[in-house]
Amino acid sequence: MGIEVNYEGKIAMVTGASSGLGARFAKALAGAGAQVVLASRRVERLKELRAEIEADGGAAHVVRLDVTDLGSIKAAIAHAETEAGPIDILVNNSGVSSTQRLLDVTEDDYNYIMDTNLRGAFFVAQQTAKRMIQRAKGDPRKQHRIVNIASVAGLRVLPQIGVYCMSKAGVVQMTKAMAVEWGKYGINVNAICPGYIATEMNEDYFDTEQGRKLIDMLPRKRPGKPEDLDGLLLLLAAEEAHFINGAIITADDGMTAQ
């Protein structure tokens, strides 16, 4: 007996969709049949991505979103649901980082990372969940999915990115808290913890001497590709995954198994 996952009729909102993992997540969901709402501050990049998705036969919408601004979050979600329809799936992906020792972190550095990675992720999920819960009260059979993008850095400390590690550890605990509180409304909240993934933001680093040394420390001496996360994302976002809630799943090619 096989299981066929079908996203036709589903509305999926992806934050941080203008590049990297977010852009790939949007393409994967659109390719599986979902209408995708592309959200980030870089609207022109989102429009380019929308054109790519539409050229491949998918459907996408663009909304401007600054996750550090609660007013922007509320406006973006309202716009998304007006334009595309009620959000069934949220991929909570926006994130930033900086490389420095903890002793060198300034207040601005700290706020830059925490406001996006933890505070922003929390309020995007909260504001989306409020609407999901309201719909679930009207129809208890309604299923919703929230997939938070954490990191292996939320599970172990990696050098030079201590505040980033702290922020992603917060996302891990946030995911569990949301799963416990919102599960009764048919909202499954899970987190993906990627390992080192080569994107346009870091591929130059992997070509440096330090980057090559890091790759040599990985079990199979290779970084991942954004598409390596497609299967896990599509699993967690599916209605068929109704018994997976509060899971923190690594996708790191064995890195944290060492």
N, C-alpha and C positions, 0 to 999 in steps of 0.2 A: 504494500500500500504506500503510495507516494503522497507527498504534501506539495501543493502548488501555491506559492505565495503570490498574491495578486494585490497590487496597490492601486488598481483602477478606482477612481472616485475618492481617493485619499488626498488630503491637503497636508503637505509637509513644509514646515518653516525651518530654514537653516540659517543660523546666525554665523557671522564671520565668513560669508559665502563668497567673498570677492577674490579669494586666492586659496592656495594650499589645500588642506584637508576639507575645508568648508566647500570649496568649489567641487571637489571630487564627490563629497557626500551628496550634494545637490544633483550632480549628474547621475549618480547611482540610483537615487530615488526616482528621478525623472525617467530614467531608462526602465525602471520597474513599473512605470505606469502612474506614478503620483504626480499631481500638480505641485510644483515646488515654488515656495515663496523665498526669494533670495534677499537676505538682509545683511547690510553692513553700512559703514559710513561712505565707502567708495562706490558711489552709485554708477559712475561710468564703467567701472569694471564689472559691476553687476549686469549692466545692459549688454556688455560683450558676452558674458556668460549666458544670459538669457537667449541671445541670438544663436549661440552654439547649441543650446538645448533644443531650441525650436527647429534648428536645421536638422537635428537628429530625430525629429518627430515628437519631441516632448513639449510640455507646457510649463511656463515659468512666469512669475511675477516679480517685480522689483519694489522693495521698500527701503527707505533710508532708516538706519538704526544706529544709534550711539548707545551702547550698553551701559556706559557710565552715567547716563542721564535718564532718570526714571520717567520724566515726561516724554522723552523720545521713545522709550520702551512701550509705554502705553499707547502712544500715537501709532507706532509701527504695527503693533498687534491689531489695533482697531482697523488700520488701513489694510492689513493683510486679510482680515476676515471679511471686510467689505468688498475687496477686490477678488479674492479667490474663494472664500467660504470658510466655515469653521475649521480651525486647525486641529487635525487628528494626531499629528506627529510633530514634536519639536526636537530638533537636533541643536543642542545648546553648545555651540562650538567656539565662540569668540574667545581669543586668548592672545596674550602678549608675554614677552619675557625680556630679560636683560642679563648680561653676563658680568658678574662682579662679586667680590668677596663681601660677606655680611658686614664687615667693619666699614666698608665704603658705601653702603646703602644710605641714601638720603631719604628724607620724608617724601619727597616727590617721587623718587624711584619706587618706594614701597607702595605709595598710593596708586601709581601708574599700573602696577601689576595687580594689586588686590582689587582695585576698583573695576577692572575688566574681568579678571579670571574668576573672582569669587563673588564680590558684591553684584557685579553685572549679571553673572550667570544665575545667581539666586533670584534677582528680581525679574529677569526674563522668564524663568520657570514659574515663579509665583504668579505673575500677571497672566501668563498663558493658562496655568492650572485653574485660576479663578473662573475662566470662561469654560474650560473643560468640565469642571465640577458642576457648574450651573446646568450644562447640557445633560450631564449624567443624572442629575436629580430629576430631569424630565423624562429620561429614558435610561433606566438602570442597565440595559444591555449594551450601552455605548462604551466602546473601548478607545482609550487614548494611550499614547506612548511619548515618553520623554527620554531622550538619550543624551546624557551629559558627557562631554568629552573631557576626561581628566588626563592622566599621564602616568607612566611608570614613575615619574618624579614625585607623584603623590604617594607612592608606596615605599620609595627608598630615596635617600638623599643623594643627589648628584652634585659634583663639584661646580662651584662658581654660579649656581643658579638657586641659591638657598631660598629666596623669597618666592620664586616660582614654585619650588617644591612645596612650600608652605601653602601657597594658594591652591594647588592641585590636591593636596591632602584635605583641604577644606571642601573641595568639590566632591571628594570621595565620601566624606561624612554627610555632606549635604544630600547626596544621592540617597543614602540609606535613610536619612530622616524623612525625605519626601516620599520614599517608597512606603514607609510605615504609615505615614499620615494620610496619604492620598490613595493608597491601594484600594480602599473600600469604595472609592468612586470609579473604579475601573481604569485608573491611571497607573501604568507600570513605569517605574523610573529606574533606569539602569545607567551604568557608566562604562565607557570604553577607556582603557588606559593604554594608549599606543606607546611603543618604544620609539627608537630613532627612525623617523620617516623622512626621506629625502623630498623636500619641496623647493619651490623657487626661493624661499627665504633662507634655506640653509645649505643648498647644494654646493655653493662655493666653499663653504666651511669644510665640507667633507673632502674637498680637493686639497686642503691645506695639510701640512705635516701633522698638526695636532688632530685634525679631523680624521686623517688616515690611521693615526694611533688609536683613536677611539674605536673606529671600525674594527681594527685588529683585535680589540678586546671583546667583541661580540661573539656569541657562540658560533655563528656561521659566517662571521666576518663580512657582513653586508647590512646596509640600512634597508628599511622597507620602502615600498612605494605606496602612494596614497590609495591606489586601487586594491592593495592588500587588505584594506579594512572593509571593503564592500560587503563581503559575506556576513561579517559580524554585525555591521550596521543594519543590513536588511533583515537579519534574524531578530534583533532587538526591537525593531520598529514594526514588526509584523503582528497582526492580531493573533496568529498562531502561537506566539510567544507569551501567552496569557499567564503562564506559571513562572515566568522569569521576572522577578521583581526585587529590586534592591541588590542586584548582582553587580560586582565590580570585576570586570573581565579584562585581563591583559591581552594585548596583541603585540608581542615584542620579540617574536622569533626565538624565544627561550632566554632572553636577557635576564629576567628576574628569577629564572630557575637555577642560575649559577650559584 
